Amino acid sequence: MPVNSHFNLWFSTGVKEARKAGIGYGIRPYDEDGLYAVRNRGKLLARTGTAEEAVAVLVAALPEGIGPAR
């Protein structure tokens, strides 16, 4: 389930708070030098030049078999 808060976009396996859910991936726009930061529970995975690239990195990093939010 995607959620937008303070210009950050994060994803969760449930509707609980992100820190209580199974997935903590998120995208922070304009992190440094105008780039998009892709993070998992705060750990930087990548910085990209476009939102589309950031989403592609995040989707590629998701675990297999992930289903809809519950």
Secondary structure, 3 states (H helix, E strand, C coil): CEEEECCEEEECCCCCCHHHCCCCEEEECCCCCCCEEEEECCEEEEEECCHHHHHHHHHHHCCCCCCCCC
